[in-house]
Amino acid sequence: MPVLLPEDLARPLPQMHRVRQRFDEDQIDDVAAAVERELSRLCELSPPPAGARVALAVGSRGIRNLRLIVETAAAFLKGRGLDPFIVSAMGSHGGGTAAGQREVLAGYGITEEALGVPVITEVDTVELGRCQNGAPVWFDKAALSADLILPVNRVKLHTDFTGPLQSGICKMLVIGLGNHKGCSAVHEEDFSVFAAAIEERARLIMAKAPVWGGLALVENAYDRTCLVRALPAATLVEEEKELVQIAKSRMPFIRLGEADVIVCRRIGKEISGAGFDPNILGRSSVLHTFVLPVPRYQKLVLTEVSEASHGNGIGIGLFDVVTRRAAEQVDWETTYANAVACNCLGDASLPCVAEDEETAVRIALKCCRQIDRDRPRIIRIEDTLHLEYIEVSEALLPAVAADPELELTGE
């Protein structure tokens, strides 16, 4: 059955050109030293009991230097005479199962053999209390058995809600350490009040569980660690709100203002909780406004789901055309577990499937209205986490030349 007309197939696609986007390049050169320095400060501000068992909570995000940071933290704690262990803190990710979450952590090199500490991925929960609206607050049973709990997470803008608290330590306490049960319970709340819901639950958890603090990380626009800060429990919420604003100022974005089609090479849970960052591509089933500049464009194409996402293709439903490869990489059970827990079924639907990237682009261009079909404007990105280099079609070269923060580097 013909999908495209012969003239659509015969029209040559434009030459693509590689462009470098410039952002603030400030970063930490010695990340391990920064981790040790911040943990030393935490020990001074909130001295741990001798020999305390410390649960290092680690999630499913593709954080730069994650293994180094966790390995350094574990070694530091052992050097202080403490007894650290790892607990998975990823809500419904990894299919919401112990085996799935262990596989996700292993994919980041976080294993008992590599770090020399136990790795626990059990997903049993305990109800710690109730919110003002009567909603239960669930918390990881293994973490609760520790003397101290120390979540390790990146602070950044969230993909589904806005507010003074977004993605970070508080969200890991509430959703990550809530496991599948807690994640599902929290997502009963409307996203318009989600930041407040996270804060209420985080404060309840810190009042009931032995949360020592959090090890917060911020990355720059080039996905490199630019800030490490230990947040004591007593000031955790207020300090994290400050970090959200710092993280916002370090976010990358697509500097070009217009295009016909944007091609995203990959999505994945290690890239963003929604598979990609809606604030960069302007597509979301829940956000109605976006805090970063988004190009005006008509169609969005996806070519693959990352291997590190372990089959979780959440976000695929927000694209217009995807390749057969991307569709076949999706583990639908894992993806549905995430979508159902987050009440975002549309994010797990299947768009138009094309045989390959070239066909997908041709279909997307065919479905654009009132464009110059001989000189289409196409932007291609690796993913929304890596935006230092993008590719643009010839029709966009004048816009590149007009922006001092864009540099043409070759075809």
N, C-alpha and C positions, 0 to 999 in steps of 0.2 A: 504494500500500500504506500503510495508516494506521500511523503509528509511535506516536502519542499518542491517548488516548481523547478524545472530545469534551469531557468535563468537565475534562481536563487543559488543553486549549486555552482553555476558557472562564474558568478561574480567573485573576483578574487578578494580574499580577506586582506586587510591592510597590514603593512609592515609594522611591527611593534618595536618600541624603543625603551631602553632601560633608563630609569630616572631615579636619582637619589633625593630623598626628602630630608631636610635638615631640621633637627630638633635639639633641645638642650641635651648635651652629652654627659653631664655630670654623673659620675658613678663611683662606687667603692672599689678600690683596687684589691684590698685584702679583706675579703668577706669573712673569712674564718676569724680574723683578729677582731673584726667589728662584732661578731656574734659573742666571742669570749668577753669582750669589753662590756657589752650590754648585759650579759648574764651576771658578770661580776657586780655591776651596778644594781641589778635586781636583788642579788644576795645581800647587798648592803642595805637596800631599802626595806627588804622583807626577808630576814634571815630564815633559811629553811631548817627544820628540825634535823638533828644528826641522823644520818642513815635513812632519810625519808625516801619512800618509793615515789618516783616522779613519772607521771604519764605524759609523754610528749605526744600531743595530738597532731596527726599529719593527714592532710586531705588529698584530693585527686587533681588539684590544679597543677598545670605545667609551670611551676615556679622556677625561675632561673636559679641555679646553684642549690636546688632543694636538697639533694643528697648531702652536699658539703655542709649545708647549714644544719641539717638534722644530725649528721655524723659529728660535727663539731660540738653541738649542744650536748649530745649524749656523752661524749668524751669529757667535756667540761664538768658535767654533773658527776660522772664517776670520779673525776679527779678531786671533787669536793667531798667525796665520801658518800654520795647519794646513790640511789639505786634506780636508774632510769629504765623505762620501757616505752615502746611505741604502741599507740592505739590508733586505729583508723578513724578518721573523722570526716566522712564524706556523704552523709545522708543516704540518699537512695542510689548513689553512684555505684558502679561495680555490680549493677543488678540488685543492689540492696542486700547482697549475701556476703557471708564471711569469706568464702572462696573467691568471689569476684573482687572484693576489696583488697584481699591479699595479693591478687594478681595485679591490680592497679599499682599498689605500692612497690611491688617487685619490678614493675616496668620503669620505675624511677630509681631503681637500685637500692631501695629501702627494704632490706631483708635482714634476718637475724644473722646470717653468715657474714654479710658485708659490714654491719654496724656493731656486731658483738653484743647486742641487747635483744631481749624478747620483742617480737612483733605480734600484737594481739589484734585480730580483726573480727572478733565476735560481735554480733549485732543485737544482743539482748539489751533491753532498756529498763529503766526504773522511772516511775512517775515521781518527780520532785515536788510538784505542787500544781496549783491552778492559777491562771491569770484572772484579772478582774472580770473578764467576760465568761469565766468558767472553763476556758480551754485548758486541757492538760499540758504539762511541760514534761517531755520525756528526755532521759539522759542516759548515756552509755554506761552500762553496768561495770565494765572493766575499768573505765576511767574513774568511776566513783569509788573503786576499791583502793585507789592510790591515796597517798598522804597529800600529794600536791598534783595539780593538773596544770600543764603549760601548753596551750595551743600554739602552733607555729603556722602562720598564714600570711599571705600577701594582702595588703589593703589596697583596694581599687574601687572604681565605680562599678555598681552592679548592673547586670544586663536587663533586669526586670522591674526595678523600682528605684526611686530617688529618695533622698533624705539625708540627714546629718550622719547617719550610719548606713553603710552599704555593705560591700563585701569585705570581710576581714575577720578579726578575732571574735567579735560578738556573734557574727553570723555562724562561725565555726562552732562556738559553744552551743548555739541554739539548734542549728540545722545539721551541721556536720556531726556533732556528738549526740544529736537526737536520733541518728540512724534512720532507717527507712520509716519507722513508726513516727518518730518526732518530726521528720521532714514533711510527711503527709499531713500531720496535725497542724503545723505552722502554716502550710499552704492553704488552709481553710480561710485564712485571712485575705482580705482584698489587698492587692498590691498598692493601692492608694494609701494604706495605713501600715505598710509592711515595715518601714523603718522604725516606727514607734513600737510595733509588735516585737521586733527583734530586740529593741532596747529593754522593754518590760521583761521579756523572758531571760535576757542575759543577766539582768540585775537579780532576778529570782534565782537563777542558777548559781550566781556568785555568792548569794546569801545561803544557799543550801549545800553546795559542793565545794571541795577544797581547792578552788581555783587560785593558783599562786599568782598568775598574771598571764601575759601573752607575749610571744616573740613576733613582733610585727615587721613586715618587709614591704618596701615600696620599690617599684621598678620604674626606670625611665622610659622614654618613648622607644628606645631601642631594645627593650626587654632585658635590661641589665640592672642588677641590684644597685640602687642609689641611696638607700636608707635602711638601716636596721635599728629597731628600737624595742627594748624590753618595756612592757607596760605593766606596772604593778596593779593588782586587782583593785586597790583603793581608788585609783585614778584612771582605770582602763577605759571606761566609756568616754570620758571627756577627752583623753589623749587620742583615742582612735578617731574621734570626730575631727580633730586637727589633721590627722594623717590622711583622712579622706580628701580634704581640700588640697593637701600637698600632692596626693596621687592624681587628682584631677588635673593639676597644672602640668603633670609629667606625661599625660596621655598623648599618644600619637593620633593622627587623623590623616585623611586624604586631602591634600592641599588644593587639588583641582576642584573647581566649582561646578562643572557640568560634564556629563557623559551621556551616551546612549545606553551602553551596556557595561556593567562591572562583572568581571570574572574573578571569583574567589577560588583559589586552588584547593583549599582544604578547610574543613571545620573539625572541631574535636573538643572534648571536655577539658583537655589540658590547655586549650587555647582560651576558652571562656565557658562559663557555666551554661550559656545558651548555645554553645557550639561555635559561635562567633559573637563579637561585641556589637549589639544593635546601635550603640552610640556612634559607631564608625560607618556602618552600612545603612543605617536608618530603617531597618526592618525589625519589627517586634510584634508579638501577639498581645503584649500588655502595655509597653511604653507608647505614649502618644506624642511626647516631645523628647528631643535628644539634646544632650548638653554639649556635644561637640559639633563642629561644622560637618555637614554631610553633603556630598555632591548631589545635584539634581540629576537623576537618571531614570531610565524606564524599566530595564530588565536586569535580573541578577542570575548569574550562572555559577554552578558549583561543579568541581571536577572530582573531588574525592573526600573521603572521611579519613582522618589521620589514624595511623596504626595505634598510637598511644591512647586513642579514645576507646579502645577495646570494643569496637562495634557500636558504641553509643553515638547515634547519628542525630541526636536532638538538635533542632534548628534547621534540618534539611527541608522541612515543610515551608519555610519562609523564602525559599528560592523559587524562581520561575521555571528554570530548566536545570536538570542535573544529568551527569553522565551515567551510563549503565554501571560503570565501575563504582561510582559513589553509591548508587542504589544497592549494589550487591555487597558492599562493605558494611552495610547496616545490619547489626544484630537487633532485630525488631523487638524481641522480648526485653532486652536491656534498655532499648530506647523507650519503649512503652512504659517500663517501670519508672523511668525518670519523668516522662511526660505526665503520667497519671498522678505521681506524687506531687508534681508542681502545678497540676490543673492547667496544662498547656498542650492539649491534644493536637492542635493545629501545627505545633512545632515538629510533630512526629509524623506528619502526613507525607505522602509521596507526590512530588510535582511531576511535570512532563519529563520523561526519560529519553535522552538522546544516546546514540551509539558511542560517541566520543566527544571530546572537547570542541573540535572544529564544528561538528554538526550542532552541538548545543549552542554555540555562538551564533551560527547561521539561523537557527530557530529563534533565538532571542532577538536578533536583528530584524528578522521577518515580522515579529510581533511588536516592534517599535512603530510608533506613529510619527509621521511628518519629520523624518530624518533624512540626511543626505546619504543615500545608500551607497554611493560611490566613495564617500569619505566618512565612514562611521567613526564615532568617537568611542573608543573602547579603553577601559582601564582594567589592568590585571594585577591582582595582589596575591601574595602567598597565603596569608591569613590575616586576621585583624590584630594579631599580636606582633607581627613582623611587618612593619611598614616603612622601614628605612629605604628599601628599594621597591619600586613599583614599575610596571610596564604600561606604556601608553601608545595608542595608535598615532599615525602621522598627523591626523587632523587636530590633535591636542598639543602638538609641538609649539605653536605660538603661545599657548597658555603657559607652557613650561618655561619658555624664554622670558615671559613677563614676570615671573615670580623669582625673586633673588634666593628664596629658600629651596628652590628646585634646581637640580643639576643634571643635565643630560649626560649619561655615561656610556652610551653605545647602543647598538641594535640588539 
